[in-house]
Amino acid sequence: MLRRDGSFWHEGVRVTHPRLREAFRAGVRWADAERVFVVQLGRFRGWLDVEDTAFFVDAYDAATGELAISDRSREPLAAETLRADPDGVLRCRLAEGFAARFTRAAQAELLAAVEIAADGVCVRAGQRLARAPGLDSLS
C-alpha cells in the first residue's frame, strides 16, 4: 500500500530501507490492461493499493519550469492544474492525467517561484510567468 505520506507498506509492515523505498517509488506504474497501479521492480510486479496519489512531485526547477516526479521522470509544470488541497498541500496534474502531490521540499521550491500579478497568481517557469488560477486563494 502507498500511503498519503508517501510511505510504502507491505503486509502491515512499513518499508523503511531507503534504497528499497526509493526503488518502490521509482517503480510505480499504471497497468492499463488491469486498470490498477503496480510496482515494477525488475521482473517482480505487484499490485499497489493507493491511499491518495500514486505520484509525488519531488522537486520544482524554476529555471526550466520542470517537475521531478517520484518515478524519476521529468516533465514541464502545467501551472493551470495547480491547486492547494484543504490541508494546504499543493497538487497538480501530470501529462498522463494522473494527480501528483508535492513533497514539502518541492512545495517550498514552487512557492519560492510564485509571483502575484495583476490578474492573479503566477509561477516563474524559466523566462516566463505561467498563470496558476488554482492558487489565487493563496494571495
Rosetta constraint file for C-alpha pairs under 8 A:
AtomPair CA 1 CA 8 HARMONIC 5.60 0.50
AtomPair CA 1 CA 9 HARMONIC 5.05 0.50
AtomPair CA 1 CA 10 HARMONIC 6.44 0.50
AtomPair CA 1 CA 48 HARMONIC 5.62 0.50
AtomPair CA 1 CA 49 HARMONIC 4.63 0.50
AtomPair CA 1 CA 50 HARMONIC 5.88 0.50
AtomPair CA 1 CA 51 HARMONIC 7.28 0.50
AtomPair CA 2 CA 6 HARMONIC 6.19 0.50
AtomPair CA 2 CA 7 HARMONIC 5.82 0.50
AtomPair CA 2 CA 8 HARMONIC 4.68 0.50
AtomPair CA 2 CA 9 HARMONIC 6.52 0.50
AtomPair CA 2 CA 48 HARMONIC 6.90 0.50
AtomPair CA 2 CA 49 HARMONIC 6.18 0.50
AtomPair CA 2 CA 50 HARMONIC 4.89 0.50
AtomPair CA 2 CA 51 HARMONIC 6.03 0.50
AtomPair CA 2 CA 52 HARMONIC 7.90 0.50
AtomPair CA 2 CA 54 HARMONIC 7.12 0.50
AtomPair CA 3 CA 7 HARMONIC 5.34 0.50
AtomPair CA 3 CA 8 HARMONIC 6.30 0.50
AtomPair CA 3 CA 9 HARMONIC 7.66 0.50
AtomPair CA 3 CA 50 HARMONIC 6.47 0.50
AtomPair CA 3 CA 51 HARMONIC 5.08 0.50
AtomPair CA 3 CA 52 HARMONIC 6.74 0.50
AtomPair CA 4 CA 50 HARMONIC 7.97 0.50
AtomPair CA 4 CA 51 HARMONIC 5.65 0.50
AtomPair CA 4 CA 52 HARMONIC 5.10 0.50
AtomPair CA 4 CA 53 HARMONIC 6.89 0.50
AtomPair CA 6 CA 56 HARMONIC 7.68 0.50
AtomPair CA 7 CA 14 HARMONIC 7.13 0.50
AtomPair CA 7 CA 15 HARMONIC 7.20 0.50
AtomPair CA 7 CA 21 HARMONIC 7.82 0.50
AtomPair CA 8 CA 14 HARMONIC 5.93 0.50
AtomPair CA 8 CA 15 HARMONIC 5.46 0.50
AtomPair CA 8 CA 21 HARMONIC 7.02 0.50
AtomPair CA 8 CA 24 HARMONIC 7.74 0.50
AtomPair CA 9 CA 13 HARMONIC 5.30 0.50
AtomPair CA 9 CA 14 HARMONIC 4.28 0.50
AtomPair CA 9 CA 15 HARMONIC 5.57 0.50
AtomPair CA 10 CA 14 HARMONIC 6.41 0.50
AtomPair CA 10 CA 15 HARMONIC 6.93 0.50
AtomPair CA 15 CA 20 HARMONIC 7.41 0.50
AtomPair CA 15 CA 21 HARMONIC 6.18 0.50
AtomPair CA 16 CA 20 HARMONIC 7.73 0.50
AtomPair CA 16 CA 21 HARMONIC 6.56 0.50
AtomPair CA 17 CA 21 HARMONIC 5.99 0.50
AtomPair CA 18 CA 22 HARMONIC 6.18 0.50
AtomPair CA 19 CA 23 HARMONIC 6.11 0.50
AtomPair CA 20 CA 24 HARMONIC 6.17 0.50
AtomPair CA 21 CA 25 HARMONIC 6.29 0.50
AtomPair CA 22 CA 26 HARMONIC 6.12 0.50
AtomPair CA 23 CA 27 HARMONIC 5.96 0.50
AtomPair CA 23 CA 41 HARMONIC 7.18 0.50
AtomPair CA 24 CA 28 HARMONIC 6.51 0.50
AtomPair CA 24 CA 39 HARMONIC 6.22 0.50
AtomPair CA 24 CA 40 HARMONIC 7.68 0.50
AtomPair CA 24 CA 41 HARMONIC 7.32 0.50
AtomPair CA 25 CA 55 HARMONIC 7.98 0.50
AtomPair CA 25 CA 70 HARMONIC 5.74 0.50
AtomPair CA 25 CA 71 HARMONIC 5.84 0.50
AtomPair CA 26 CA 70 HARMONIC 5.85 0.50
AtomPair CA 26 CA 71 HARMONIC 3.78 0.50
AtomPair CA 26 CA 72 HARMONIC 5.78 0.50
AtomPair CA 27 CA 38 HARMONIC 7.83 0.50
AtomPair CA 27 CA 39 HARMONIC 4.94 0.50
AtomPair CA 27 CA 40 HARMONIC 4.81 0.50
AtomPair CA 27 CA 41 HARMONIC 5.98 0.50
AtomPair CA 27 CA 71 HARMONIC 6.22 0.50
AtomPair CA 28 CA 37 HARMONIC 6.80 0.50
AtomPair CA 28 CA 38 HARMONIC 5.72 0.50
AtomPair CA 28 CA 39 HARMONIC 4.52 0.50
AtomPair CA 28 CA 40 HARMONIC 6.43 0.50
AtomPair CA 28 CA 54 HARMONIC 7.06 0.50
AtomPair CA 28 CA 55 HARMONIC 7.71 0.50
AtomPair CA 28 CA 71 HARMONIC 6.31 0.50
AtomPair CA 29 CA 37 HARMONIC 5.64 0.50
AtomPair CA 29 CA 38 HARMONIC 5.36 0.50
AtomPair CA 29 CA 39 HARMONIC 6.15 0.50
AtomPair CA 29 CA 40 HARMONIC 7.01 0.50
AtomPair CA 30 CA 35 HARMONIC 7.11 0.50
AtomPair CA 30 CA 36 HARMONIC 6.00 0.50
AtomPair CA 30 CA 37 HARMONIC 4.50 0.50
AtomPair CA 30 CA 38 HARMONIC 6.22 0.50
AtomPair CA 31 CA 35 HARMONIC 5.57 0.50
AtomPair CA 31 CA 36 HARMONIC 5.45 0.50
AtomPair CA 31 CA 37 HARMONIC 5.80 0.50
AtomPair CA 31 CA 38 HARMONIC 6.50 0.50
AtomPair CA 32 CA 36 HARMONIC 6.92 0.50
AtomPair CA 36 CA 47 HARMONIC 6.94 0.50
AtomPair CA 36 CA 48 HARMONIC 7.32 0.50
AtomPair CA 37 CA 47 HARMONIC 6.10 0.50
AtomPair CA 37 CA 48 HARMONIC 5.30 0.50
AtomPair CA 37 CA 49 HARMONIC 7.22 0.50
AtomPair CA 37 CA 50 HARMONIC 7.61 0.50
AtomPair CA 37 CA 54 HARMONIC 7.54 0.50
AtomPair CA 38 CA 45 HARMONIC 6.51 0.50
AtomPair CA 38 CA 46 HARMONIC 5.37 0.50
AtomPair CA 38 CA 47 HARMONIC 4.33 0.50
AtomPair CA 38 CA 48 HARMONIC 4.85 0.50
AtomPair CA 39 CA 44 HARMONIC 8.00 0.50
AtomPair CA 39 CA 45 HARMONIC 5.62 0.50
AtomPair CA 39 CA 46 HARMONIC 5.41 0.50
AtomPair CA 39 CA 47 HARMONIC 6.47 0.50
AtomPair CA 39 CA 48 HARMONIC 6.38 0.50
AtomPair CA 40 CA 44 HARMONIC 5.86 0.50
AtomPair CA 40 CA 45 HARMONIC 4.52 0.50
AtomPair CA 40 CA 46 HARMONIC 6.78 0.50
AtomPair CA 41 CA 45 HARMONIC 6.30 0.50
AtomPair CA 50 CA 54 HARMONIC 6.03 0.50
AtomPair CA 53 CA 99 HARMONIC 6.26 0.50
AtomPair CA 53 CA 100 HARMONIC 6.01 0.50
AtomPair CA 53 CA 101 HARMONIC 6.60 0.50
AtomPair CA 54 CA 99 HARMONIC 7.74 0.50
AtomPair CA 54 CA 100 HARMONIC 7.10 0.50
AtomPair CA 55 CA 69 HARMONIC 6.81 0.50
AtomPair CA 55 CA 70 HARMONIC 5.85 0.50
AtomPair CA 55 CA 71 HARMONIC 7.12 0.50
AtomPair CA 55 CA 98 HARMONIC 7.77 0.50
AtomPair CA 55 CA 99 HARMONIC 7.00 0.50
AtomPair CA 55 CA 100 HARMONIC 4.87 0.50
AtomPair CA 55 CA 101 HARMONIC 6.66 0.50
AtomPair CA 56 CA 69 HARMONIC 5.77 0.50
AtomPair CA 56 CA 70 HARMONIC 5.12 0.50
AtomPair CA 56 CA 100 HARMONIC 4.94 0.50
AtomPair CA 56 CA 101 HARMONIC 4.77 0.50
AtomPair CA 56 CA 102 HARMONIC 5.60 0.50
AtomPair CA 56 CA 103 HARMONIC 6.56 0.50
AtomPair CA 57 CA 67 HARMONIC 6.41 0.50
AtomPair CA 57 CA 68 HARMONIC 5.85 0.50
AtomPair CA 57 CA 69 HARMONIC 4.65 0.50
AtomPair CA 57 CA 70 HARMONIC 6.11 0.50
AtomPair CA 57 CA 100 HARMONIC 6.19 0.50
AtomPair CA 57 CA 101 HARMONIC 5.94 0.50
AtomPair CA 57 CA 102 HARMONIC 4.57 0.50
AtomPair CA 57 CA 103 HARMONIC 6.03 0.50
AtomPair CA 57 CA 106 HARMONIC 6.34 0.50
AtomPair CA 58 CA 67 HARMONIC 7.45 0.50
AtomPair CA 58 CA 68 HARMONIC 5.47 0.50
AtomPair CA 58 CA 69 HARMONIC 5.67 0.50
AtomPair CA 58 CA 70 HARMONIC 6.06 0.50
AtomPair CA 58 CA 102 HARMONIC 6.53 0.50
AtomPair CA 58 CA 103 HARMONIC 5.65 0.50
AtomPair CA 58 CA 105 HARMONIC 6.99 0.50
AtomPair CA 58 CA 106 HARMONIC 5.27 0.50
AtomPair CA 59 CA 67 HARMONIC 5.77 0.50
AtomPair CA 59 CA 68 HARMONIC 5.02 0.50
AtomPair CA 59 CA 69 HARMONIC 7.37 0.50
AtomPair CA 59 CA 103 HARMONIC 7.79 0.50
AtomPair CA 59 CA 105 HARMONIC 6.74 0.50
AtomPair CA 59 CA 106 HARMONIC 4.20 0.50
AtomPair CA 59 CA 107 HARMONIC 7.77 0.50
AtomPair CA 59 CA 109 HARMONIC 6.96 0.50
AtomPair CA 60 CA 65 HARMONIC 6.99 0.50
AtomPair CA 60 CA 66 HARMONIC 5.93 0.50
AtomPair CA 60 CA 67 HARMONIC 4.75 0.50
AtomPair CA 60 CA 68 HARMONIC 6.43 0.50
AtomPair CA 60 CA 106 HARMONIC 5.53 0.50
AtomPair CA 60 CA 107 HARMONIC 7.79 0.50
AtomPair CA 60 CA 109 HARMONIC 5.76 0.50
AtomPair CA 60 CA 110 HARMONIC 5.76 0.50
AtomPair CA 61 CA 65 HARMONIC 5.49 0.50
AtomPair CA 61 CA 66 HARMONIC 5.34 0.50
AtomPair CA 61 CA 67 HARMONIC 6.48 0.50
AtomPair CA 61 CA 109 HARMONIC 7.45 0.50
AtomPair CA 61 CA 110 HARMONIC 7.86 0.50
AtomPair CA 61 CA 125 HARMONIC 7.85 0.50
AtomPair CA 62 CA 66 HARMONIC 7.11 0.50
AtomPair CA 62 CA 109 HARMONIC 7.78 0.50
AtomPair CA 62 CA 110 HARMONIC 7.25 0.50
AtomPair CA 62 CA 113 HARMONIC 6.22 0.50
AtomPair CA 62 CA 124 HARMONIC 5.89 0.50
AtomPair CA 62 CA 125 HARMONIC 5.01 0.50
AtomPair CA 62 CA 126 HARMONIC 5.87 0.50
AtomPair CA 63 CA 124 HARMONIC 7.89 0.50
AtomPair CA 63 CA 125 HARMONIC 6.06 0.50
AtomPair CA 63 CA 126 HARMONIC 4.30 0.50
AtomPair CA 63 CA 127 HARMONIC 7.62 0.50
AtomPair CA 64 CA 76 HARMONIC 7.91 0.50
AtomPair CA 64 CA 125 HARMONIC 5.80 0.50
AtomPair CA 64 CA 126 HARMONIC 4.77 0.50
AtomPair CA 65 CA 76 HARMONIC 5.68 0.50
AtomPair CA 65 CA 77 HARMONIC 5.90 0.50
AtomPair CA 65 CA 124 HARMONIC 7.23 0.50
AtomPair CA 65 CA 125 HARMONIC 3.99 0.50
AtomPair CA 65 CA 126 HARMONIC 5.76 0.50
AtomPair CA 66 CA 74 HARMONIC 6.43 0.50
AtomPair CA 66 CA 75 HARMONIC 5.36 0.50
AtomPair CA 66 CA 76 HARMONIC 4.24 0.50
AtomPair CA 66 CA 77 HARMONIC 5.57 0.50
AtomPair CA 66 CA 125 HARMONIC 7.79 0.50
AtomPair CA 67 CA 74 HARMONIC 5.49 0.50
AtomPair CA 67 CA 75 HARMONIC 5.43 0.50
AtomPair CA 67 CA 76 HARMONIC 5.94 0.50
AtomPair CA 67 CA 77 HARMONIC 5.93 0.50
AtomPair CA 68 CA 72 HARMONIC 6.61 0.50
AtomPair CA 68 CA 73 HARMONIC 6.16 0.50
AtomPair CA 68 CA 74 HARMONIC 4.72 0.50
AtomPair CA 68 CA 75 HARMONIC 6.98 0.50
AtomPair CA 69 CA 73 HARMONIC 5.34 0.50
AtomPair CA 69 CA 74 HARMONIC 5.91 0.50
AtomPair CA 69 CA 75 HARMONIC 7.85 0.50
AtomPair CA 75 CA 94 HARMONIC 7.86 0.50
AtomPair CA 75 CA 95 HARMONIC 7.49 0.50
AtomPair CA 77 CA 94 HARMONIC 7.85 0.50
AtomPair CA 78 CA 82 HARMONIC 7.31 0.50
AtomPair CA 78 CA 92 HARMONIC 7.45 0.50
AtomPair CA 78 CA 93 HARMONIC 7.15 0.50
AtomPair CA 78 CA 94 HARMONIC 7.51 0.50
AtomPair CA 79 CA 92 HARMONIC 7.77 0.50
AtomPair CA 79 CA 122 HARMONIC 7.97 0.50
AtomPair CA 79 CA 123 HARMONIC 6.98 0.50
AtomPair CA 79 CA 130 HARMONIC 6.02 0.50
AtomPair CA 79 CA 131 HARMONIC 6.27 0.50
AtomPair CA 79 CA 132 HARMONIC 5.00 0.50
AtomPair CA 80 CA 130 HARMONIC 7.79 0.50
AtomPair CA 80 CA 131 HARMONIC 6.35 0.50
AtomPair CA 80 CA 132 HARMONIC 4.82 0.50
AtomPair CA 80 CA 133 HARMONIC 6.23 0.50
AtomPair CA 80 CA 134 HARMONIC 6.89 0.50
AtomPair CA 81 CA 91 HARMONIC 7.91 0.50
AtomPair CA 81 CA 92 HARMONIC 5.09 0.50
AtomPair CA 81 CA 93 HARMONIC 5.62 0.50
AtomPair CA 81 CA 132 HARMONIC 7.24 0.50
AtomPair CA 81 CA 134 HARMONIC 6.91 0.50
AtomPair CA 82 CA 90 HARMONIC 6.84 0.50
AtomPair CA 82 CA 91 HARMONIC 5.71 0.50
AtomPair CA 82 CA 92 HARMONIC 4.50 0.50
AtomPair CA 82 CA 93 HARMONIC 7.31 0.50
AtomPair CA 82 CA 132 HARMONIC 6.19 0.50
AtomPair CA 82 CA 133 HARMONIC 7.69 0.50
AtomPair CA 82 CA 134 HARMONIC 5.53 0.50
AtomPair CA 82 CA 135 HARMONIC 6.71 0.50
AtomPair CA 83 CA 90 HARMONIC 5.67 0.50
AtomPair CA 83 CA 91 HARMONIC 5.49 0.50
AtomPair CA 83 CA 92 HARMONIC 6.44 0.50
AtomPair CA 83 CA 134 HARMONIC 4.53 0.50
AtomPair CA 83 CA 135 HARMONIC 5.53 0.50
AtomPair CA 84 CA 88 HARMONIC 5.13 0.50
AtomPair CA 84 CA 89 HARMONIC 5.29 0.50
AtomPair CA 84 CA 90 HARMONIC 4.41 0.50
AtomPair CA 84 CA 91 HARMONIC 6.14 0.50
AtomPair CA 84 CA 134 HARMONIC 7.27 0.50
AtomPair CA 84 CA 135 HARMONIC 6.67 0.50
AtomPair CA 85 CA 89 HARMONIC 5.41 0.50
AtomPair CA 85 CA 90 HARMONIC 6.39 0.50
AtomPair CA 85 CA 91 HARMONIC 7.20 0.50
AtomPair CA 89 CA 101 HARMONIC 7.29 0.50
AtomPair CA 89 CA 102 HARMONIC 6.81 0.50
AtomPair CA 89 CA 107 HARMONIC 7.70 0.50
AtomPair CA 90 CA 101 HARMONIC 6.22 0.50
AtomPair CA 90 CA 102 HARMONIC 5.49 0.50
AtomPair CA 90 CA 107 HARMONIC 6.52 0.50
AtomPair CA 91 CA 99 HARMONIC 6.85 0.50
AtomPair CA 91 CA 100 HARMONIC 5.54 0.50
AtomPair CA 91 CA 101 HARMONIC 4.56 0.50
AtomPair CA 91 CA 102 HARMONIC 5.83 0.50
AtomPair CA 92 CA 99 HARMONIC 5.77 0.50
AtomPair CA 92 CA 100 HARMONIC 5.49 0.50
AtomPair CA 92 CA 101 HARMONIC 6.83 0.50
AtomPair CA 93 CA 97 HARMONIC 5.72 0.50
AtomPair CA 93 CA 98 HARMONIC 5.63 0.50
AtomPair CA 93 CA 99 HARMONIC 4.59 0.50
AtomPair CA 93 CA 100 HARMONIC 6.12 0.50
AtomPair CA 94 CA 98 HARMONIC 5.40 0.50
AtomPair CA 94 CA 99 HARMONIC 6.14 0.50
AtomPair CA 94 CA 100 HARMONIC 6.70 0.50
AtomPair CA 102 CA 106 HARMONIC 5.73 0.50
AtomPair CA 102 CA 107 HARMONIC 5.57 0.50
AtomPair CA 103 CA 107 HARMONIC 6.04 0.50
AtomPair CA 104 CA 108 HARMONIC 6.20 0.50
AtomPair CA 105 CA 109 HARMONIC 6.33 0.50
AtomPair CA 106 CA 110 HARMONIC 6.16 0.50
AtomPair CA 107 CA 111 HARMONIC 6.01 0.50
AtomPair CA 108 CA 112 HARMONIC 6.15 0.50
AtomPair CA 109 CA 113 HARMONIC 6.74 0.50
AtomPair CA 110 CA 114 HARMONIC 6.64 0.50
AtomPair CA 110 CA 123 HARMONIC 7.48 0.50
AtomPair CA 113 CA 123 HARMONIC 5.53 0.50
AtomPair CA 113 CA 124 HARMONIC 5.07 0.50
AtomPair CA 113 CA 125 HARMONIC 7.84 0.50
AtomPair CA 114 CA 121 HARMONIC 6.88 0.50
AtomPair CA 114 CA 122 HARMONIC 5.71 0.50
AtomPair CA 114 CA 123 HARMONIC 4.47 0.50
AtomPair CA 114 CA 124 HARMONIC 6.19 0.50
AtomPair CA 115 CA 121 HARMONIC 5.99 0.50
AtomPair CA 115 CA 122 HARMONIC 5.25 0.50
AtomPair CA 115 CA 123 HARMONIC 6.07 0.50
AtomPair CA 115 CA 124 HARMONIC 7.16 0.50
AtomPair CA 116 CA 120 HARMONIC 5.83 0.50
AtomPair CA 116 CA 121 HARMONIC 4.71 0.50
AtomPair CA 116 CA 122 HARMONIC 6.13 0.50
AtomPair CA 116 CA 139 HARMONIC 6.99 0.50
AtomPair CA 117 CA 121 HARMONIC 5.98 0.50
AtomPair CA 117 CA 122 HARMONIC 6.64 0.50
AtomPair CA 120 CA 131 HARMONIC 7.32 0.50
AtomPair CA 120 CA 132 HARMONIC 7.67 0.50
AtomPair CA 120 CA 133 HARMONIC 6.81 0.50
AtomPair CA 120 CA 136 HARMONIC 5.86 0.50
AtomPair CA 120 CA 139 HARMONIC 7.79 0.50
AtomPair CA 121 CA 131 HARMONIC 6.16 0.50
AtomPair CA 121 CA 132 HARMONIC 5.57 0.50
AtomPair CA 121 CA 133 HARMONIC 6.38 0.50
AtomPair CA 121 CA 135 HARMONIC 6.16 0.50
AtomPair CA 121 CA 136 HARMONIC 5.35 0.50
AtomPair CA 121 CA 139 HARMONIC 6.90 0.50
AtomPair CA 122 CA 129 HARMONIC 5.70 0.50
AtomPair CA 122 CA 130 HARMONIC 5.19 0.50
AtomPair CA 122 CA 131 HARMONIC 4.28 0.50
AtomPair CA 122 CA 132 HARMONIC 5.19 0.50
AtomPair CA 122 CA 133 HARMONIC 7.84 0.50
AtomPair CA 123 CA 129 HARMONIC 5.46 0.50
AtomPair CA 123 CA 130 HARMONIC 5.16 0.50
AtomPair CA 123 CA 131 HARMONIC 6.44 0.50
AtomPair CA 123 CA 132 HARMONIC 6.65 0.50
AtomPair CA 124 CA 128 HARMONIC 6.05 0.50
AtomPair CA 124 CA 129 HARMONIC 4.68 0.50
AtomPair CA 124 CA 130 HARMONIC 6.41 0.50
AtomPair CA 125 CA 129 HARMONIC 5.95 0.50
AtomPair CA 125 CA 130 HARMONIC 6.67 0.50
AtomPair CA 132 CA 136 HARMONIC 7.19 0.50
AtomPair CA 135 CA 139 HARMONIC 7.50 0.50
